[in-house]
Amino acid sequence: MAQQASSSDRTPPDGGLIEVRVRDLSQLFDSMDPSPFHEKDLDCDAEEYIVSSANELPARTPLTLVVHLDRAADLPGEATVLRDPIRDHFARRSELSRRELRRLLRRGWISLLIGLGFLAAGLLVGASVERWMGEGHLATMLRESLLIGGWVAMWRPIEIFLYDWWVIRGERRIFDRLSRLDVRIVCTGATNGTTGSTPTRSTCSPSATEGRRNRI
């Protein structure tokens, strides 16, 4: 993978482009995945870069991935062929995030019921200890210990419902955006001709003249 662009190029005028540069389109996909091309998962580094770049862009801005390919343009419709597996990959990630969120919330409700039950039991036992043992130091220590234990049991559901769920929901939203990603290919390579000919820049599919200069 090529390296990211300098920080001065990280704020495009239109704010909607994510740019990468590769020698071959296969670099974008997991080489260990035996699935057909249209079902392949993205390379982990490529996915991480695309997702992190999308997170930096305005939430309501349509996203476009511009792939700079180091060869001459020779395959018509190549951008469409590339777009579909990338969209499918992020659609699968969105569905996995949805399932993960459902499992997390289910665990949260179960944990909440367990925590409330434990807290209620601690309060009842603490009240019983106070009646049986009076207001002594030992009774007070037991009652407070049961109360603290009951609130500790509530820690996990509180963590889920206050903090954990919205992180996964945010990931799902960005995957949803990327599942509608437009893809363009800009081919930069030497034209077929005599040795020593100067390199030219050809476009496989239309691309904006201005945009995000991030690269992989």
C-alpha positions in Angstrom: 0.0 0.0 0.0 1.1 3.5 -0.7 1.5 5.9 2.1 -1.0 8.5 3.3 -0.9 12.0 1.9 0.5 14.9 3.9 -1.7 16.6 6.5 -2.0 19.7 4.4 -3.9 17.6 1.8 -6.4 16.1 4.3 -9.1 18.8 4.0 -10.6 18.7 0.5 -12.8 21.5 -0.7 -15.9 19.3 -1.2 -15.2 17.1 1.8 -16.5 13.9 0.2 -13.6 12.1 -1.4 -11.4 9.3 0.0 -8.4 8.7 -2.2 -6.1 5.7 -2.3 -3.2 4.7 -4.6 -2.5 1.1 -5.5 -0.5 -0.7 -8.2 -3.2 -3.3 -8.7 -6.9 -3.5 -7.6 -6.2 -6.8 -5.8 -4.2 -4.9 -3.2 -7.5 -3.6 -1.8 -8.7 -7.1 -1.0 -7.7 -9.8 1.4 -5.3 -12.1 -0.4 -6.0 -14.9 2.0 -9.8 -14.9 1.2 -10.6 -17.7 -1.2 -14.0 -16.2 -2.1 -14.7 -15.0 -5.7 -13.7 -11.4 -6.4 -17.2 -10.0 -5.9 -17.5 -11.7 -2.4 -13.9 -10.9 -1.1 -13.4 -9.0 2.1 -11.3 -5.9 1.9 -7.7 -5.9 3.1 -7.6 -5.0 6.9 -5.3 -2.0 6.3 -7.5 -0.8 3.4 -10.7 -1.1 5.4 -9.2 0.6 8.4 -8.0 3.5 6.3 -11.3 3.9 4.4 -13.3 3.8 7.6 -11.1 6.2 9.5 -11.1 8.6 6.5 -14.9 8.4 6.3 -15.2 9.2 10.0 -13.3 12.5 9.4 -15.8 13.6 6.7 -19.1 15.4 7.4 -21.8 13.0 8.4 -24.3 13.9 5.6 -21.8 14.1 2.8 -22.0 11.4 0.1 -18.8 9.4 0.0 -16.7 8.7 -3.1 -13.7 6.4 -3.1 -11.2 7.5 -5.8 -8.7 4.8 -6.6 -5.5 5.9 -8.3 -4.2 3.0 -10.3 -0.6 2.8 -11.5 -1.4 1.6 -15.0 -3.0 2.8 -18.2 -6.8 2.6 -18.6 -7.7 -0.6 -20.5 -10.8 -2.1 -18.9 -14.1 -0.3 -19.5 -16.5 -0.5 -16.6 -13.8 -1.4 -14.1 -15.0 1.1 -11.6 -18.4 -0.6 -11.5 -16.8 -4.0 -11.1 -14.8 -2.6 -8.2 -17.7 -0.7 -6.6 -19.9 -3.7 -6.0 -17.6 -5.9 -3.9 -16.6 -2.8 -1.8 -20.3 -2.0 -1.2 -21.1 -5.6 -0.4 -18.2 -5.7 2.1 -19.4 -2.8 4.1 -23.0 -4.0 3.8 -21.9 -7.2 5.5 -20.1 -5.2 8.1 -23.2 -3.2 8.8 -25.3 -6.3 9.2 -22.7 -7.8 11.6 -22.7 -4.6 13.6 -26.5 -4.7 13.8 -26.4 -8.3 15.1 -23.7 -7.4 17.6 -25.8 -4.5 18.8 -28.8 -6.7 19.3 -26.7 -9.2 21.2 -25.3 -6.5 23.4 -28.7 -5.0 24.2 -30.0 -8.5 25.0 -27.1 -9.0 27.4 -27.8 -5.6 28.8 -31.4 -6.4 29.6 -30.5 -9.8 31.2 -27.7 -8.1 33.2 -30.2 -5.5 34.3 -32.6 -8.0 35.6 -29.9 -9.9 37.4 -28.5 -6.7 38.9 -31.9 -5.5 40.0 -32.6 -8.9 41.6 -29.3 -8.9 43.4 -29.7 -5.3 44.6 -33.3 -6.0 45.9 -32.1 -9.2 47.6 -29.2 -7.2 49.2 -31.6 -4.6 50.5 -34.0 -7.2 51.9 -31.2 -9.2 53.6 -29.7 -6.0 54.9 -33.0 -4.9 56.5 -33.4 -8.4 58.0 -29.8 -8.2 59.5 -30.6 -4.9 61.0 -33.8 -6.3 62.7 -32.0 -9.4 64.0 -28.7 -7.8 65.1 -29.8 -4.3 66.0 -27.7 -1.2 65.3 -24.3 -2.6 66.2 -21.1 -2.1 64.1 -21.2 -5.7 62.7 -24.8 -5.3 61.6 -24.0 -1.9 60.0 -21.0 -3.4 58.2 -23.0 -6.3 56.8 -25.9 -4.1 55.7 -23.5 -1.6 53.9 -21.6 -4.5 52.3 -24.8 -6.0 50.9 -25.8 -2.6 49.6 -22.5 -2.0 47.9 -22.5 -5.5 46.4 -26.0 -4.8 45.0 -24.8 -1.6 43.3 -21.7 -3.3 42.0 -24.0 -5.9 40.3 -25.6 -3.0 38.5 -22.3 -1.8 37.0 -22.5 -4.0 33.8 -26.0 -3.0 32.7 -25.2 0.6 33.4 -22.1 0.4 31.3 -23.9 -1.2 28.4 -26.9 1.2 28.3 -24.8 4.4 29.0 -21.6 3.7 27.0 -21.3 0.5 24.9 -24.3 0.5 22.6 -23.8 3.9 20.9 -20.2 3.0 19.9 -21.5 0.0 17.9 -24.4 2.1 16.6 -21.9 4.6 15.3 -19.9 1.9 13.6 -23.0 0.6 11.9 -23.9 4.1 10.7 -20.5 4.6 9.0 -20.7 1.1 7.5 -24.1 2.0 6.1 -22.7 5.1 4.5 -19.8 3.1 3.0 -22.2 0.5 1.7 -23.5 3.3 -0.6 -20.0 4.4 -1.6 -19.4 5.6 -5.1 -16.2 4.4 -6.6 -14.1 6.0 -9.3 -10.8 4.9 -10.8 -8.1 7.3 -12.1 -5.5 5.4 -14.0 -2.0 6.9 -14.2 0.5 4.9 -16.3 2.7 4.8 -19.4 0.8 4.6 -22.7 1.6 1.7 -25.0 4.2 2.9 -27.4 7.9 3.2 -28.0 10.4 2.9 -25.2 11.1 6.2 -23.5 7.6 7.7 -24.1 6.5 10.0 -21.4 4.0 8.8 -18.9 0.4 10.1 -19.4 -2.5 10.3 -17.0 -5.7 8.6 -18.2 -9.0 8.2 -16.5 -10.9 4.9 -16.3 -14.0 6.7 -15.0 -14.9 10.3 -14.3 -13.2 11.9 -11.3 -13.3 15.2 -9.6 -10.4 17.5 -10.3 -10.3 18.5 -6.6 -10.6 16.3 -3.6 -9.1 14.4 -0.8 -5.5 13.5 -1.3 -5.3 10.7 1.1 -3.5 7.6 -0.1 -3.0 4.1 1.0 
